[in-house]
């Protein structure tokens, strides 16, 4: 009964991917933890493969429509894959509950970003390519992707519009391509220290891919702004649920969960700095005076 319910809910992962161009991992990790009963690290590793597999379908559709800039995607994706693999390996040294709390914190940021909407450049005002910034942002997003299992599209799309000069359609399509690369690299990083149930992953991914086609159809029939805000409320509520549920348990074991070695402390400081910098990048993209169109996607979140 629980397994059937979980598979039915897996459709929502695909609906989100098909409608918004992303949002898959925001639903996948809680589903795997609280419905299928996986431990946090196994859920994160499984989520990476599920979201990567489901994003292939969306990336292919955008590529077929000419919305994927392969060279830009490979540049951003190469840096992202490096960060994602490192993040996946580092996950072995962090407490599973702490990873869930980090994931819930990202859900809060995602909820706020989706509620407010963001702005991106149109094709009429291309930006000057900033390769160094693009590589650094790819490395930062990849690190978060590998560590907590989130695709990071709400950071990838602004980066591609701000520093690669892509139109919104190309940014979303290229973002999905990058997400495929990042999630697979992050999964390989986790696979070195986590065992996953490939049959379960295949079942969830299959339902998610089916749901993505439904989401694509809904995109032409439902007001995107209204659904975006409804999804933002849902994500925010889910984040609060995870924070309340996991925070009490984590506080009681915080001493054991906190980094206790020099390398772990250095990594924690670096990740904090990356998070602050990534947030500034997102705000900079949303306030760009050259932007002339609000977009509603949360690609690959």
TORZASE-303401 format. One line per 5 residues: number of its first residue (from 1); for each residue x, y, z of C-alpha. Coordinates in Angstrom, 1 decimal, padded with zeros to 4 digits. Example, Ala and Ser with C-alpha at 12.3 -4.5 7.8 and 13.67 -1.06 7.14 Angstrom:
2
1> 012.3 -004.5 007.8 ~ 013.7 -001.1 007.1
END
This chain:
301
1> 000.0 000.0 000.0 ~ 002.8 002.4 001.0 ~ 004.8 001.4 -002.1 ~ 001.8 002.1 -004.4 ~ 001.2 005.4 -002.7
6> 004.9 006.4 -003.2 ~ 004.8 005.5 -006.9 ~ 001.6 007.5 -007.4 ~ 003.2 010.5 -005.7 ~ 006.3 010.0 -007.9
11> 004.1 011.3 -010.8 ~ 004.3 014.8 -009.1 ~ 008.0 014.8 -009.6 ~ 007.6 014.6 -013.3 ~ 004.7 017.0 -013.3
16> 006.9 019.6 -011.7 ~ 009.7 018.9 -014.1 ~ 007.4 019.1 -017.1 ~ 005.6 022.3 -016.0 ~ 008.3 024.3 -014.3
21> 011.4 022.8 -016.0 ~ 012.5 021.6 -012.6 ~ 011.6 021.2 -008.9 ~ 012.1 017.4 -009.0 ~ 014.6 017.0 -006.2
26> 012.5 019.2 -003.9 ~ 009.8 016.5 -004.0 ~ 012.0 013.4 -004.4 ~ 014.1 013.5 -001.3 ~ 011.1 014.0 001.1
31> 009.2 011.3 -000.8 ~ 012.0 008.8 -000.5 ~ 012.6 009.6 003.2 ~ 009.1 009.9 004.6 ~ 007.1 007.6 002.3
36> 009.6 004.9 001.2 ~ 011.4 005.0 004.5 ~ 015.0 005.4 003.2 ~ 017.7 006.9 005.4 ~ 018.7 010.5 004.4
41> 022.0 009.7 002.6 ~ 020.4 006.8 000.6 ~ 017.5 009.1 -000.3 ~ 019.8 011.9 -001.5 ~ 021.9 009.5 -003.6
46> 018.7 007.9 -005.1 ~ 017.2 011.4 -005.7 ~ 020.2 012.4 -007.7 ~ 019.7 009.5 -010.1 ~ 015.9 009.9 -010.3
51> 016.1 013.6 -011.1 ~ 019.0 013.1 -013.5 ~ 017.0 010.4 -015.4 ~ 013.8 012.4 -015.4 ~ 015.7 015.5 -016.6
56> 017.0 013.7 -019.6 ~ 013.5 013.7 -021.1 ~ 013.1 017.5 -020.6 ~ 016.6 018.2 -021.8 ~ 016.0 016.2 -025.0
61> 012.8 018.1 -025.7 ~ 014.5 021.4 -025.3 ~ 017.5 020.3 -027.4 ~ 015.1 019.2 -030.2 ~ 013.5 022.7 -030.0
66> 016.9 024.3 -030.3 ~ 017.0 025.6 -026.7 ~ 020.2 023.9 -025.5 ~ 023.5 025.6 -025.9 ~ 025.8 022.6 -025.8
71> 029.1 024.4 -025.5 ~ 027.9 026.6 -022.6 ~ 026.3 023.6 -021.0 ~ 029.5 021.6 -021.2 ~ 031.5 024.5 -019.7
76> 029.2 025.0 -016.8 ~ 028.5 021.3 -016.5 ~ 032.2 020.3 -016.4 ~ 032.8 022.6 -013.4 ~ 029.5 021.4 -011.9
81> 030.3 017.8 -012.2 ~ 033.6 018.3 -010.4 ~ 031.8 020.1 -007.5 ~ 029.0 017.5 -007.5 ~ 031.3 014.6 -007.2
86> 033.3 016.2 -004.4 ~ 030.0 017.1 -002.7 ~ 028.8 013.5 -003.0 ~ 032.0 012.2 -001.4 ~ 031.9 014.7 001.4
91> 028.4 013.6 002.3 ~ 030.0 010.5 003.8 ~ 031.5 012.6 006.6 ~ 028.3 014.6 007.5 ~ 025.4 013.5 009.6
96> 022.3 012.4 007.6 ~ 019.9 014.6 009.7 ~ 022.2 017.6 009.1 ~ 022.0 017.0 005.4 ~ 018.2 017.0 005.6
101> 018.3 020.3 007.5 ~ 020.6 021.7 004.8 ~ 018.2 020.4 002.2 ~ 015.2 022.0 004.0 ~ 017.0 025.3 004.1
106> 017.5 025.2 000.3 ~ 013.7 024.4 000.1 ~ 013.0 027.7 001.9 ~ 015.2 029.6 -000.6 ~ 013.5 027.9 -003.4
111> 010.0 028.7 -002.1 ~ 010.9 032.4 -001.7 ~ 012.4 032.5 -005.2 ~ 009.4 030.8 -006.8 ~ 006.9 033.0 -004.9
116> 008.6 036.2 -006.0 ~ 009.4 035.2 -009.5 ~ 012.6 036.2 -011.2 ~ 013.7 038.1 -014.1 ~ 015.9 037.1 -017.0
121> 017.4 038.6 -020.1 ~ 015.5 038.3 -023.3 ~ 017.2 037.3 -026.5 ~ 017.2 040.9 -027.6 ~ 019.8 042.0 -025.0
126> 022.5 039.4 -024.8 ~ 025.1 039.7 -022.0 ~ 028.8 039.6 -022.4 ~ 030.1 036.1 -021.6 ~ 031.9 035.9 -018.2
131> 033.6 032.5 -018.4 ~ 035.4 032.7 -015.1 ~ 032.2 033.6 -013.2 ~ 030.3 030.9 -015.1 ~ 032.9 028.2 -014.1
136> 032.9 029.3 -010.4 ~ 029.1 029.3 -010.3 ~ 029.1 025.9 -011.9 ~ 031.5 024.6 -009.3 ~ 029.4 026.2 -006.5
141> 026.0 024.8 -007.7 ~ 027.6 021.4 -008.4 ~ 028.8 021.2 -004.8 ~ 025.3 021.8 -003.4 ~ 023.9 019.3 -005.9
146> 026.2 016.6 -004.9 ~ 025.9 017.3 -001.2 ~ 022.2 017.6 -000.6 ~ 020.7 016.1 -003.9 ~ 019.2 019.3 -005.2
151> 019.6 020.1 -008.9 ~ 020.1 023.8 -008.2 ~ 018.3 025.1 -011.2 ~ 017.1 028.2 -009.4 ~ 020.7 029.2 -009.3
156> 021.7 027.8 -012.7 ~ 019.2 029.7 -014.8 ~ 020.1 033.2 -013.4 ~ 023.8 032.3 -013.9 ~ 023.3 031.3 -017.5
161> 021.3 034.5 -018.3 ~ 023.7 036.8 -016.4 ~ 027.1 035.4 -017.3 ~ 026.5 033.5 -020.5 ~ 023.9 035.9 -022.1
166> 021.4 033.2 -022.9 ~ 017.7 033.9 -023.5 ~ 015.3 032.5 -020.9 ~ 014.3 029.5 -023.1 ~ 017.9 028.6 -023.8
171> 018.8 029.1 -020.1 ~ 016.1 026.7 -019.0 ~ 016.9 024.1 -021.7 ~ 020.7 024.3 -021.0 ~ 020.0 024.2 -017.2
176> 018.3 020.8 -017.6 ~ 021.3 019.5 -019.6 ~ 023.6 020.7 -016.8 ~ 021.4 019.1 -014.2 ~ 021.7 015.7 -015.9
181> 025.5 016.1 -015.8 ~ 025.6 017.3 -012.2 ~ 023.2 014.8 -010.7 ~ 025.0 011.8 -012.4 ~ 028.4 013.1 -011.0
186> 026.9 013.6 -007.6 ~ 025.4 010.1 -007.6 ~ 028.8 008.6 -008.5 ~ 030.2 010.5 -005.5 ~ 027.6 009.0 -003.2
191> 027.8 005.5 -004.7 ~ 031.3 005.1 -003.2 ~ 029.8 005.0 000.3 ~ 026.0 004.4 -000.1 ~ 024.1 001.3 -001.4
196> 021.0 002.1 -003.4 ~ 018.0 000.1 -004.6 ~ 018.2 000.4 -008.3 ~ 014.8 -001.3 -008.8 ~ 013.2 001.3 -006.6
201> 015.0 004.1 -008.4 ~ 013.9 002.7 -011.8 ~ 010.3 002.6 -010.6 ~ 010.2 006.1 -009.2 ~ 012.1 007.5 -012.2
206> 009.7 005.8 -014.6 ~ 006.7 007.4 -012.9 ~ 008.5 010.8 -012.9 ~ 009.2 010.6 -016.6 ~ 005.6 009.7 -017.3
211> 004.5 012.7 -015.1 ~ 006.8 015.0 -017.1 ~ 004.6 014.6 -020.2 ~ 001.5 015.4 -018.1 ~ 003.3 018.5 -016.8
216> 004.1 019.6 -020.3 ~ 000.5 019.4 -021.3 ~ -000.6 021.3 -018.2 ~ 001.8 024.1 -019.1 ~ -000.4 025.0 -022.0
221> -003.7 025.0 -020.0 ~ -002.9 026.3 -016.5 ~ -001.9 029.8 -015.5 ~ 001.8 029.5 -014.7 ~ 001.9 032.3 -012.2
226> -000.9 030.8 -010.1 ~ 000.6 027.4 -010.1 ~ 004.1 028.7 -009.4 ~ 002.8 030.4 -006.2 ~ 000.8 027.3 -005.2
231> 004.0 025.2 -005.6 ~ 006.0 027.8 -003.7 ~ 003.5 027.5 -000.7 ~ 003.7 023.7 -000.9 ~ 007.5 023.7 -000.9
236> 007.6 026.1 002.0 ~ 005.2 024.0 004.0 ~ 007.3 020.9 003.3 ~ 010.4 022.7 004.4 ~ 008.9 023.7 007.7
241> 007.7 020.1 008.2 ~ 011.3 018.8 007.7 ~ 012.8 021.5 009.9 ~ 010.4 020.9 012.7 ~ 010.7 017.1 012.4
246> 014.5 016.9 012.1 ~ 015.7 019.8 014.1 ~ 014.8 018.4 017.5 ~ 016.6 015.1 016.7 ~ 019.6 016.9 015.4
251> 020.0 019.3 018.3 ~ 020.1 016.3 020.7 ~ 023.0 014.9 018.7 ~ 024.5 018.1 017.4 ~ 027.8 017.6 019.2
256> 028.4 014.3 017.3 ~ 027.0 015.7 014.0 ~ 029.1 018.9 013.9 ~ 032.5 018.8 012.0 ~ 035.2 017.7 014.4
261> 038.3 017.8 012.3 ~ 040.3 020.5 010.5 ~ 039.4 019.5 006.9 ~ 035.7 019.2 007.8 ~ 035.7 022.7 009.4
266> 037.4 024.2 006.4 ~ 034.8 022.6 004.1 ~ 032.0 023.9 006.3 ~ 033.4 027.4 006.0 ~ 033.8 027.1 002.3
271> 030.2 025.8 001.8 ~ 028.9 028.7 003.9 ~ 030.8 031.2 001.8 ~ 029.5 029.6 -001.4 ~ 026.0 029.7 -000.2
276> 026.2 033.4 000.6 ~ 027.9 034.1 -002.8 ~ 025.3 032.1 -004.6 ~ 022.5 034.0 -002.9 ~ 024.0 037.3 -004.0
281> 024.3 036.1 -007.5 ~ 020.6 035.1 -007.6 ~ 019.6 038.6 -006.3 ~ 021.9 040.3 -008.8 ~ 020.3 038.4 -011.6
286> 016.8 039.2 -010.4 ~ 017.6 042.9 -010.2 ~ 019.3 043.2 -013.5 ~ 018.1 046.5 -015.1 ~ 018.3 044.9 -018.6
291> 015.8 042.2 -017.7 ~ 012.5 042.5 -019.3 ~ 010.6 039.3 -018.7 ~ 009.6 037.5 -015.5 ~ 010.0 033.7 -015.7
296> 008.2 031.2 -013.6 ~ 010.5 028.2 -013.8 ~ 012.5 026.6 -011.1 ~ 014.6 024.5 -013.4 ~ 016.0 021.4 -011.8
301> 015.5 022.6 -008.3
END
